[in-house]
Amino acid sequence: MTEDVEKERQKEPEVVNKQGLEVIGVNPIPDSARTAGAGKIFNFWAMASASATTPLAGLLLYGVGVTNFVAIVLLSLLIGLVPAALFSEMGRQFPVPALVVSRKTYGYGTSNALSFFYTVVNLGWFGINDATGGLILASLTGTNPVIWYVVMGIIQVVLVLYGFKWLEYFYRYTAPLLVISYAILTYFLFTSYHIDWSKLLTPTSNVNWGLDLTLILSFSILSWTYKISTSTRFATPWEKTKGVSRFLYAVAPGIGIMVPVLLMGIVGYASQAYAGNWNVAAVHFPLTSGVLLLVAFVASLGASLAIIHTNAMNLYPATADLLTAIQPFFRDKTKEQWAQPISTGILGALAVALAIAGILQHVENFLLLVADLIFPYTFVVIVDWYVRLWGKVPAQAFYRVPKGFWGNFNVKAVIATAVGIALSALTIPVGPLFNYFPQPVFASLVAALLYYALLRLPMGDT
């Protein structure tokens, strides 16, 4: 990167262009745009998590009993809240996406390669949610779901084009509609099928706490964690808060993510038990009144908005991940501004293709893959930021392309992460430990401790 380009990057960047499209890309957010409060951050993540796919949590754990389901979700919150809080504060301490931070953790080139990979992971999430929403609308209208995959994909792309500001507006004003829609569908479910709570509370299969915690963690809080700083970079700067305010900013995303998983997961569990379909918005209720049928139809349409909530927050960080990878190729400031809108459109189209290809049928394997590959990365980045980088590395250093090998490949972080992935993915003979504790979390903790130890060795520092 030339000296002139470096000077340009140090100027306050434009957040939106004349067309209203967000063009900030992965540059630091200027203080003038960092105004989101803790309440907005909570609502943002609650609505991002509250999807028509969220009741799938009930199917993933079906058979454990609702009491155990609640316990597993609360334990997942307990496990994931600290990493989520640390990432939340990271975004306020240095207002850039995580994959920009990890340029100094893994090396510039290695981190950019990871950015391409995590772009694909986010597209997988988009495809799963787009498929769920399409199936709801196809069920309501008796049409081909592919039509709705495309229609919903277009809506979500347009929303993401306008960036965080309009995403937050959309979440804020459609939240009441979403809550009302699911309240109506839950009422019809419980009254139409005369749900017996004593039956739901009784387990019908053994609980594998380790596997079940892994599924919920990868379905929710730890899958989202590394994306949290992408939103909190628009929040009030860390140094301008203290005490209770700082605590609320830290915990807002994690709690916001898990509340919908708990409530909507219970609904999905009950819907699977009595209607044979976890997707309550696609259930055909045995209603005789035309008015009630119309109400159920409208509520299901309202529930489809939840897909837009979640998928916008899958596509938004996917765009940030891709932009992190391709930013070195944009030397012209004007061309770089259009990279974000163009990338959003291309990624949206690819994600719709995944929905059409049937990714929803492979959701459990996808979740386990997410746990193996993303959890270790998350924990290693946390250690590096709070031990080595925060306040010690100037902002422009994260955008300067290194010329040497070690600046593009940090062997310490790569080794630690590779060990974490291996420990997560392989069968390890440690007795009954992983029957009770999630193996990917154990592996990620080992990766974090190993990286901390390797930092003490004088090799390959970036």
Protein Blocks (a to p, Z undefined) as FASTA:
>chain_A
ZZklmmmmmpccdfbdfkopafklmaccdfklmmbcfklmmmmmmmmmmcfklmmmmmmm
gonajklmmmmmmmmmmmmmmmmmmmmmmmmmmgcdfklmmmmmnopklmmmmmmmmmmm
mmmmmmmmmmmmmmmmmmmnopafklmmmmmmmmmmmmmmnommlmmmmmmmmmmmmmmm
mmmmmmmmmmmnopafklmmpccbdcdfklmmmmmmmmmmmmmmmmmmmmmmmmccfklg
ghjlmmmmmmmmmmmmmmmmmmmmmmmmmmmmmnopablmlpccdbfbfklmmmmmmmmm
mmmmmmmmmmmmmmmmmmmmmmmmmmmmmmbfklmmmmmmmmmmmmmmmmmmmmmnopmm
mmmmmmmmmmmmmmmmmmmmmmmmmmmmnopacfklmmpccfbfklmocfklmmmmmmmm
mmmmpccdehjmlmmbcfklmmmmmmmmmmmmmmmpcghiZZ
